[in-house]
Amino acid sequence: MLVSATEMLKKAKAGHYAVGQININNLEWTKIVLQTAQELNSPVILGVSEGAGKYMGGFKVVQDMVAALDEEMGITVPVATHLDHGTYEGCYKCIKAGFTSIMFDGSHYPIDENIAKTTELVHVAHQLGLSIEAEVGAIGGEEDGVIGRGECADPDECKQIADLGVDMLAAGIGNIHGKYPADWEGLSFETLDKIQQKTGIMPLVLHGGSGIPDEMVKKAITLGVSKVNVNTECQLSFAAAVRKYIEAGKDLEGKGFDPRKLLAPGVEAIKQTVKEKFELFGSVGQA
């Protein structure tokens, strides 16, 4: 059931759990995430970066694929299609394509410009019934060519953006995209606590959810995080399972080279990863 993310996140905030944003990269990814969400009766947000959207043939292709799978698979749990770390231009492309949710990442702009662009996009998104996420403070690592150092967000700037009427707020608290280095200092819960005190009932978003220790994720949820993004962990589990299949020579046995067989171990690995994340976030049975 395709919907905006607004109500599912309000419910998550009130219920002290988080909705998983699972980034998708192809048909297999999308299908298994939807299937897992349905089986676990969990809401889900399908994240699409601008790079992944281009890879899959464009945002319209992605939206039509999700809509078709949603119908054909009889999905009844809430599902949002969400632009991840969107540019100003990318947000409008996703709006045109029919996405139910967008993220405008204006964290690299001066705060006044971030506010101006976010204000405009909030107005447009809400007129069309879409949910919108904004960002303050850079998420560490690299995402579609945008490199952040992992700076912690300014709680006062978070309040300024939250007051614009966004439906969710991503705030840098030391989190990183991709693999976490061995010398990572961890999340700044002090910053997160200050942000929640400033933003109140606003659902907060934890980017870079792959690789953060479970106990840190749980604590972040108690401090107002209502959405956790996962991408790298699914990619790693998929790659490891397919590598094991090929290194065992299974692709050389019979029709083991058939993509449906070749990719099956990877798809099953994604399912297990998503299941573990939904259980960790507390979203199982919350649809």
Short mmCIF file of the C-alpha atoms (twelve columns), coordinates in Angstrom:
data_MODEL
# 
_entry.id   MODEL 
# 
loop_
_atom_site.group_PDB 
_atom_site.id 
_atom_site.type_symbol 
_atom_site.label_atom_id 
_atom_site.label_alt_id 
_atom_site.label_comp_id 
_atom_site.label_asym_id 
_atom_site.label_seq_id 
_atom_site.Cartn_x 
_atom_site.Cartn_y 
_atom_site.Cartn_z 
_atom_site.pdbx_PDB_model_num 
ATOM 1   C CA . MET A 1   0.000  0.000   0.000   1 
ATOM 2   C CA . LEU A 2   1.794  3.096   -1.260  1 
ATOM 3   C CA . VAL A 3   1.535  6.033   1.147   1 
ATOM 4   C CA . SER A 4   3.600  8.976   2.335   1 
ATOM 5   C CA . ALA A 5   5.854  8.345   5.323   1 
ATOM 6   C CA . THR A 6   4.132  10.894  7.551   1 
ATOM 7   C CA . GLU A 7   1.689  8.730   9.474   1 
ATOM 8   C CA . MET A 8   3.975  5.709   9.822   1 
ATOM 9   C CA . LEU A 9   6.657  7.924   11.374  1 
ATOM 10  C CA . LYS A 10  4.245  9.697   13.722  1 
ATOM 11  C CA . LYS A 11  3.109  6.281   14.899  1 
ATOM 12  C CA . ALA A 12  6.717  5.123   15.298  1 
ATOM 13  C CA . LYS A 13  7.637  8.212   17.319  1 
ATOM 14  C CA . ALA A 14  4.672  7.712   19.633  1 
ATOM 15  C CA . GLY A 15  5.367  3.979   19.927  1 
ATOM 16  C CA . HIS A 16  9.105  4.358   20.550  1 
ATOM 17  C CA . TYR A 17  10.237 2.211   17.620  1 
ATOM 18  C CA . ALA A 18  11.713 3.043   14.223  1 
ATOM 19  C CA . VAL A 19  10.704 2.386   10.621  1 
ATOM 20  C CA . GLY A 20  13.450 1.001   8.434   1 
ATOM 21  C CA . GLN A 21  14.406 2.777   5.231   1 
ATOM 22  C CA . ILE A 22  15.868 0.042   3.062   1 
ATOM 23  C CA . ASN A 23  17.552 1.408   -0.037  1 
ATOM 24  C CA . ILE A 24  16.748 -0.498  -3.216  1 
ATOM 25  C CA . ASN A 25  19.024 -1.108  -6.186  1 
ATOM 26  C CA . ASN A 26  17.105 -3.338  -8.605  1 
ATOM 27  C CA . LEU A 27  14.010 -5.498  -9.068  1 
ATOM 28  C CA . GLU A 28  15.240 -8.313  -6.824  1 
ATOM 29  C CA . TRP A 29  16.033 -5.883  -4.024  1 
ATOM 30  C CA . THR A 30  12.620 -4.251  -4.212  1 
ATOM 31  C CA . LYS A 31  10.676 -7.478  -4.405  1 
ATOM 32  C CA . ILE A 32  12.366 -9.132  -1.416  1 
ATOM 33  C CA . VAL A 33  12.100 -6.020  0.776   1 
ATOM 34  C CA . LEU A 34  8.372  -5.753  0.053   1 
ATOM 35  C CA . GLN A 35  7.906  -9.480  0.671   1 
ATOM 36  C CA . THR A 36  9.757  -9.319  3.984   1 
ATOM 37  C CA . ALA A 37  7.826  -6.266  5.160   1 
ATOM 38  C CA . GLN A 38  4.541  -8.004  4.332   1 
ATOM 39  C CA . GLU A 39  5.537  -11.218 6.089   1 
ATOM 40  C CA . LEU A 40  6.601  -9.314  9.213   1 
ATOM 41  C CA . ASN A 41  3.649  -6.915  9.090   1 
ATOM 42  C CA . SER A 42  6.053  -3.988  9.193   1 
ATOM 43  C CA . PRO A 43  5.852  -0.579  7.534   1 
ATOM 44  C CA . VAL A 44  8.790  0.140   5.248   1 
ATOM 45  C CA . ILE A 45  10.357 3.039   3.378   1 
ATOM 46  C CA . LEU A 46  12.056 2.222   0.092   1 
ATOM 47  C CA . GLY A 47  15.007 4.578   -0.262  1 
ATOM 48  C CA . VAL A 48  16.288 5.558   -3.699  1 
ATOM 49  C CA . SER A 49  19.438 7.657   -4.088  1 
ATOM 50  C CA . GLU A 50  19.828 9.725   -7.235  1 
ATOM 51  C CA . GLY A 51  22.589 7.386   -8.371  1 
ATOM 52  C CA . ALA A 52  20.443 4.281   -7.838  1 
ATOM 53  C CA . GLY A 53  17.524 5.962   -9.600  1 
ATOM 54  C CA . LYS A 54  19.697 6.632   -12.635 1 
ATOM 55  C CA . TYR A 55  21.055 3.080   -12.548 1 
ATOM 56  C CA . MET A 56  17.542 1.624   -12.569 1 
ATOM 57  C CA . GLY A 57  16.503 3.682   -15.597 1 
ATOM 58  C CA . GLY A 58  15.087 6.809   -13.972 1 
ATOM 59  C CA . PHE A 59  12.762 7.724   -11.128 1 
ATOM 60  C CA . LYS A 60  9.634  7.050   -13.186 1 
ATOM 61  C CA . VAL A 61  10.842 3.509   -13.868 1 
ATOM 62  C CA . VAL A 62  11.484 2.986   -10.154 1 
ATOM 63  C CA . GLN A 63  8.107  4.341   -9.086  1 
ATOM 64  C CA . ASP A 64  6.226  2.312   -11.700 1 
ATOM 65  C CA . MET A 65  8.148  -0.839  -10.709 1 
ATOM 66  C CA . VAL A 66  7.302  -0.393  -7.036  1 
ATOM 67  C CA . ALA A 67  3.663  0.390   -7.790  1 
ATOM 68  C CA . ALA A 68  3.343  -2.681  -10.011 1 
ATOM 69  C CA . LEU A 69  4.972  -4.975  -7.437  1 
ATOM 70  C CA . ASP A 70  2.817  -3.486  -4.692  1 
ATOM 71  C CA . GLU A 71  -0.292 -4.384  -6.674  1 
ATOM 72  C CA . GLU A 72  0.817  -7.779  -8.019  1 
ATOM 73  C CA . MET A 73  2.131  -8.959  -4.632  1 
ATOM 74  C CA . GLY A 74  -0.956 -7.756  -2.775  1 
ATOM 75  C CA . ILE A 75  1.073  -5.648  -0.351  1 
ATOM 76  C CA . THR A 76  -1.108 -4.290  2.455   1 
ATOM 77  C CA . VAL A 77  1.536  -2.827  4.806   1 
ATOM 78  C CA . PRO A 78  2.394  0.890   4.439   1 
ATOM 79  C CA . VAL A 79  5.130  1.470   1.855   1 
ATOM 80  C CA . ALA A 80  6.709  4.812   0.939   1 
ATOM 81  C CA . THR A 81  8.959  5.502   -2.037  1 
ATOM 82  C CA . HIS A 82  11.493 8.004   -0.779  1 
ATOM 83  C CA . LEU A 83  14.258 10.021  -2.441  1 
ATOM 84  C CA . ASP A 84  17.447 9.667   -0.403  1 
ATOM 85  C CA . HIS A 85  19.796 12.668  -0.088  1 
ATOM 86  C CA . GLY A 86  18.035 14.492  -2.868  1 
ATOM 87  C CA . THR A 87  19.255 17.611  -4.579  1 
ATOM 88  C CA . TYR A 88  16.867 20.503  -5.168  1 
ATOM 89  C CA . GLU A 89  16.475 19.396  -8.804  1 
ATOM 90  C CA . GLY A 90  16.219 15.722  -7.845  1 
ATOM 91  C CA . CYS A 91  13.316 16.451  -5.512  1 
ATOM 92  C CA . TYR A 92  11.280 17.909  -8.365  1 
ATOM 93  C CA . LYS A 93  12.120 14.940  -10.593 1 
ATOM 94  C CA . CYS A 94  10.832 12.534  -7.948  1 
ATOM 95  C CA . ILE A 95  7.714  14.608  -7.373  1 
ATOM 96  C CA . LYS A 96  7.011  14.427  -11.112 1 
ATOM 97  C CA . ALA A 97  7.700  10.675  -11.144 1 
ATOM 98  C CA . GLY A 98  5.098  10.050  -8.431  1 
ATOM 99  C CA . PHE A 99  7.245  9.302   -5.382  1 
ATOM 100 C CA . THR A 100 5.304  9.465   -2.124  1 
ATOM 101 C CA . SER A 101 8.147  11.017  -0.138  1 
ATOM 102 C CA . ILE A 102 11.267 13.087  -0.742  1 
ATOM 103 C CA . MET A 103 14.395 14.145  1.080   1 
ATOM 104 C CA . PHE A 104 16.059 17.454  0.394   1 
ATOM 105 C CA . ASP A 105 19.635 17.410  1.622   1 
ATOM 106 C CA . GLY A 106 20.531 21.058  2.018   1 
ATOM 107 C CA . SER A 107 23.099 20.373  4.732   1 
ATOM 108 C CA . HIS A 108 25.975 21.564  2.535   1 
ATOM 109 C CA . TYR A 109 24.348 24.980  2.027   1 
ATOM 110 C CA . PRO A 110 24.593 27.899  4.454   1 
ATOM 111 C CA . ILE A 111 21.694 27.555  6.910   1 
ATOM 112 C CA . ASP A 112 19.764 30.482  5.363   1 
ATOM 113 C CA . GLU A 113 19.839 28.842  1.927   1 
ATOM 114 C CA . ASN A 114 18.947 25.460  3.406   1 
ATOM 115 C CA . ILE A 115 15.938 27.097  5.080   1 
ATOM 116 C CA . ALA A 116 14.839 28.892  1.904   1 
ATOM 117 C CA . LYS A 117 14.978 25.819  -0.329  1 
ATOM 118 C CA . THR A 118 13.460 23.556  2.311   1 
ATOM 119 C CA . THR A 119 10.587 26.011  2.859   1 
ATOM 120 C CA . GLU A 120 9.724  25.941  -0.836  1 
ATOM 121 C CA . LEU A 121 9.900  22.153  -1.079  1 
ATOM 122 C CA . VAL A 122 7.802  21.650  2.078   1 
ATOM 123 C CA . HIS A 123 5.066  23.776  0.511   1 
ATOM 124 C CA . VAL A 124 5.141  21.849  -2.772  1 
ATOM 125 C CA . ALA A 125 5.343  18.404  -1.145  1 
ATOM 126 C CA . HIS A 126 2.505  19.013  1.287   1 
ATOM 127 C CA . GLN A 127 0.253  20.423  -1.432  1 
ATOM 128 C CA . LEU A 128 0.615  17.054  -3.176  1 
ATOM 129 C CA . GLY A 129 0.323  14.924  -0.031  1 
ATOM 130 C CA . LEU A 130 3.977  13.897  0.037   1 
ATOM 131 C CA . SER A 131 6.153  13.647  3.126   1 
ATOM 132 C CA . ILE A 132 9.477  15.463  3.206   1 
ATOM 133 C CA . GLU A 133 12.743 14.965  5.075   1 
ATOM 134 C CA . ALA A 134 15.389 17.636  5.575   1 
ATOM 135 C CA . GLU A 135 18.949 17.470  6.864   1 
ATOM 136 C CA . VAL A 136 21.174 19.513  9.155   1 
ATOM 137 C CA . GLY A 137 24.816 18.627  9.792   1 
ATOM 138 C CA . ALA A 138 26.800 16.435  7.412   1 
ATOM 139 C CA . ILE A 139 26.597 12.646  7.492   1 
ATOM 140 C CA . GLY A 140 30.126 11.247  7.279   1 
ATOM 141 C CA . GLY A 141 31.436 9.324   4.294   1 
ATOM 142 C CA . GLU A 142 30.346 9.538   0.661   1 
ATOM 143 C CA . GLU A 143 26.880 9.344   -0.877  1 
ATOM 144 C CA . ASP A 144 26.475 9.913   -4.620  1 
ATOM 145 C CA . GLY A 145 29.602 12.038  -4.748  1 
ATOM 146 C CA . VAL A 146 28.703 14.186  -1.732  1 
ATOM 147 C CA . ILE A 147 31.389 13.817  0.924   1 
ATOM 148 C CA . GLY A 148 30.744 14.684  4.556   1 
ATOM 149 C CA . ARG A 149 33.111 14.697  7.515   1 
ATOM 150 C CA . GLY A 150 30.467 13.609  10.001  1 
ATOM 151 C CA . GLU A 151 30.004 16.929  11.763  1 
ATOM 152 C CA . CYS A 152 27.429 17.021  14.525  1 
ATOM 153 C CA . ALA A 153 24.405 19.187  13.782  1 
ATOM 154 C CA . ASP A 154 23.677 22.415  15.634  1 
ATOM 155 C CA . PRO A 155 20.511 21.794  17.730  1 
ATOM 156 C CA . ASP A 156 19.349 25.380  17.177  1 
ATOM 157 C CA . GLU A 157 19.631 24.971  13.400  1 
ATOM 158 C CA . CYS A 158 17.735 21.685  13.708  1 
ATOM 159 C CA . LYS A 159 14.900 23.552  15.412  1 
ATOM 160 C CA . GLN A 160 14.897 26.170  12.641  1 
ATOM 161 C CA . ILE A 161 14.486 23.475  9.981   1 
ATOM 162 C CA . ALA A 162 11.968 21.469  12.031  1 
ATOM 163 C CA . ASP A 163 9.826  24.566  12.472  1 
ATOM 164 C CA . LEU A 164 9.420  24.775  8.680   1 
ATOM 165 C CA . GLY A 165 6.989  21.860  8.844   1 
ATOM 166 C CA . VAL A 166 9.144  19.004  7.558   1 
ATOM 167 C CA . ASP A 167 7.861  15.532  8.422   1 
ATOM 168 C CA . MET A 168 11.229 14.132  9.522   1 
ATOM 169 C CA . LEU A 169 14.673 15.491  10.219  1 
ATOM 170 C CA . ALA A 170 18.072 13.942  9.568   1 
ATOM 171 C CA . ALA A 171 20.721 15.373  11.857  1 
ATOM 172 C CA . GLY A 172 24.396 14.517  11.851  1 
ATOM 173 C CA . ILE A 173 25.423 12.957  15.182  1 
ATOM 174 C CA . GLY A 174 28.690 11.328  14.120  1 
ATOM 175 C CA . ASN A 175 27.066 8.754   11.826  1 
ATOM 176 C CA . ILE A 176 28.738 7.682   8.567   1 
ATOM 177 C CA . HIS A 177 27.666 6.289   5.189   1 
ATOM 178 C CA . GLY A 178 29.280 3.006   4.177   1 
ATOM 179 C CA . LYS A 179 31.556 0.913   6.378   1 
ATOM 180 C CA . TYR A 180 32.491 2.328   9.757   1 
ATOM 181 C CA . PRO A 181 36.245 2.646   10.366  1 
ATOM 182 C CA . ALA A 182 37.873 0.888   13.309  1 
ATOM 183 C CA . ASP A 183 38.634 4.201   14.997  1 
ATOM 184 C CA . TRP A 184 35.048 5.525   14.766  1 
ATOM 185 C CA . GLU A 185 34.188 7.440   17.918  1 
ATOM 186 C CA . GLY A 186 30.519 6.421   17.988  1 
ATOM 187 C CA . LEU A 187 27.291 8.396   17.998  1 
ATOM 188 C CA . SER A 188 27.006 11.622  19.971  1 
ATOM 189 C CA . PHE A 189 23.992 10.906  22.153  1 
ATOM 190 C CA . GLU A 190 24.507 14.230  23.892  1 
ATOM 191 C CA . THR A 191 23.902 15.983  20.562  1 
ATOM 192 C CA . LEU A 192 20.925 13.746  19.769  1 
ATOM 193 C CA . ASP A 193 19.350 14.447  23.151  1 
ATOM 194 C CA . LYS A 194 19.737 18.203  22.676  1 
ATOM 195 C CA . ILE A 195 18.202 17.965  19.203  1 
ATOM 196 C CA . GLN A 196 15.184 16.037  20.490  1 
ATOM 197 C CA . GLN A 197 14.674 18.584  23.270  1 
ATOM 198 C CA . LYS A 198 14.652 21.360  20.655  1 
ATOM 199 C CA . THR A 199 12.469 19.570  18.071  1 
ATOM 200 C CA . GLY A 200 9.951  17.809  20.340  1 
ATOM 201 C CA . ILE A 201 7.664  15.377  18.539  1 
ATOM 202 C CA . MET A 202 9.547  15.650  15.237  1 
ATOM 203 C CA . PRO A 203 10.567 12.146  14.029  1 
ATOM 204 C CA . LEU A 204 14.364 12.070  13.741  1 
ATOM 205 C CA . VAL A 205 16.311 10.070  11.160  1 
ATOM 206 C CA . LEU A 206 19.502 8.073   11.643  1 
ATOM 207 C CA . HIS A 207 21.425 7.787   8.383   1 
ATOM 208 C CA . GLY A 208 24.282 5.318   7.981   1 
ATOM 209 C CA . GLY A 209 22.446 2.621   9.927   1 
ATOM 210 C CA . SER A 210 24.663 -0.169  8.563   1 
ATOM 211 C CA . GLY A 211 27.389 -1.048  11.029  1 
ATOM 212 C CA . ILE A 212 26.201 0.909   14.054  1 
ATOM 213 C CA . PRO A 213 26.211 -1.442  17.076  1 
ATOM 214 C CA . ASP A 214 22.735 -2.667  18.019  1 
ATOM 215 C CA . GLU A 215 22.819 -1.108  21.478  1 
ATOM 216 C CA . MET A 216 23.612 2.309   19.976  1 
ATOM 217 C CA . VAL A 217 20.696 1.977   17.567  1 
ATOM 218 C CA . LYS A 218 18.341 1.057   20.409  1 
ATOM 219 C CA . LYS A 219 19.512 4.010   22.480  1 
ATOM 220 C CA . ALA A 220 19.104 6.363   19.508  1 
ATOM 221 C CA . ILE A 221 15.492 5.187   19.147  1 
ATOM 222 C CA . THR A 222 14.829 6.019   22.813  1 
ATOM 223 C CA . LEU A 223 16.128 9.530   22.083  1 
ATOM 224 C CA . GLY A 224 13.692 10.236  19.254  1 
ATOM 225 C CA . VAL A 225 14.994 8.414   16.177  1 
ATOM 226 C CA . SER A 226 11.971 7.076   14.300  1 
ATOM 227 C CA . LYS A 227 13.603 6.136   10.982  1 
ATOM 228 C CA . VAL A 228 16.860 4.265   10.407  1 
ATOM 229 C CA . ASN A 229 18.458 4.026   6.968   1 
ATOM 230 C CA . VAL A 230 20.081 0.785   5.801   1 
ATOM 231 C CA . ASN A 231 21.889 0.229   2.496   1 
ATOM 232 C CA . THR A 232 25.507 -0.916  2.814   1 
ATOM 233 C CA . GLU A 233 24.681 -3.884  5.038   1 
ATOM 234 C CA . CYS A 234 22.267 -5.294  2.449   1 
ATOM 235 C CA . GLN A 235 24.849 -4.768  -0.297  1 
ATOM 236 C CA . LEU A 236 27.546 -6.556  1.697   1 
ATOM 237 C CA . SER A 237 25.346 -9.515  2.606   1 
ATOM 238 C CA . PHE A 238 24.160 -9.817  -1.005  1 
ATOM 239 C CA . ALA A 239 27.721 -9.752  -2.367  1 
ATOM 240 C CA . ALA A 240 29.009 -12.278 0.164   1 
ATOM 241 C CA . ALA A 241 26.235 -14.782 -0.583  1 
ATOM 242 C CA . VAL A 242 26.625 -14.533 -4.372  1 
ATOM 243 C CA . ARG A 243 30.429 -14.800 -4.034  1 
ATOM 244 C CA . LYS A 244 30.048 -17.974 -1.963  1 
ATOM 245 C CA . TYR A 245 27.716 -19.466 -4.592  1 
ATOM 246 C CA . ILE A 246 30.156 -18.748 -7.431  1 
ATOM 247 C CA . GLU A 247 33.287 -19.799 -5.539  1 
ATOM 248 C CA . ALA A 248 31.573 -23.122 -4.772  1 
ATOM 249 C CA . GLY A 249 31.097 -23.609 -8.524  1 
ATOM 250 C CA . LYS A 250 27.311 -23.700 -8.245  1 
ATOM 251 C CA . ASP A 251 26.989 -21.506 -11.340 1 
ATOM 252 C CA . LEU A 252 28.660 -24.292 -13.352 1 
ATOM 253 C CA . GLU A 253 26.234 -26.991 -12.225 1 
ATOM 254 C CA . GLY A 254 23.275 -27.552 -14.533 1 
ATOM 255 C CA . LYS A 255 21.609 -24.197 -15.119 1 
ATOM 256 C CA . GLY A 256 23.180 -22.599 -12.095 1 
ATOM 257 C CA . PHE A 257 24.167 -19.681 -14.303 1 
ATOM 258 C CA . ASP A 258 20.511 -18.679 -14.689 1 
ATOM 259 C CA . PRO A 259 20.182 -15.266 -13.010 1 
ATOM 260 C CA . ARG A 260 17.217 -16.537 -11.032 1 
ATOM 261 C CA . LYS A 261 19.491 -19.142 -9.451  1 
ATOM 262 C CA . LEU A 262 22.677 -17.100 -9.462  1 
ATOM 263 C CA . LEU A 263 21.125 -14.203 -7.537  1 
ATOM 264 C CA . ALA A 264 18.893 -16.290 -5.261  1 
ATOM 265 C CA . PRO A 265 21.441 -16.671 -2.424  1 
ATOM 266 C CA . GLY A 266 22.040 -12.922 -2.437  1 
ATOM 267 C CA . VAL A 267 18.322 -12.186 -2.341  1 
ATOM 268 C CA . GLU A 268 17.870 -14.565 0.589   1 
ATOM 269 C CA . ALA A 269 20.743 -12.821 2.369   1 
ATOM 270 C CA . ILE A 270 19.024 -9.447  1.912   1 
ATOM 271 C CA . LYS A 271 15.848 -10.917 3.380   1 
ATOM 272 C CA . GLN A 272 17.692 -12.107 6.469   1 
ATOM 273 C CA . THR A 273 19.401 -8.730  6.896   1 
ATOM 274 C CA . VAL A 274 16.128 -6.827  6.561   1 
ATOM 275 C CA . LYS A 275 14.407 -9.195  8.997   1 
ATOM 276 C CA . GLU A 276 17.146 -8.624  11.578  1 
ATOM 277 C CA . LYS A 277 16.909 -4.853  11.146  1 
ATOM 278 C CA . PHE A 278 13.125 -4.733  11.478  1 
ATOM 279 C CA . GLU A 279 13.358 -6.791  14.669  1 
ATOM 280 C CA . LEU A 280 16.073 -4.474  15.999  1 
ATOM 281 C CA . PHE A 281 14.073 -1.348  15.139  1 
ATOM 282 C CA . GLY A 282 10.923 -2.756  16.782  1 
ATOM 283 C CA . SER A 283 8.732  -2.315  13.668  1 
ATOM 284 C CA . VAL A 284 7.612  -5.967  13.383  1 
ATOM 285 C CA . GLY A 285 3.834  -6.191  13.769  1 
ATOM 286 C CA . GLN A 286 3.435  -2.402  13.692  1 
ATOM 287 C CA . ALA A 287 1.720  -2.106  10.310  1 
# 
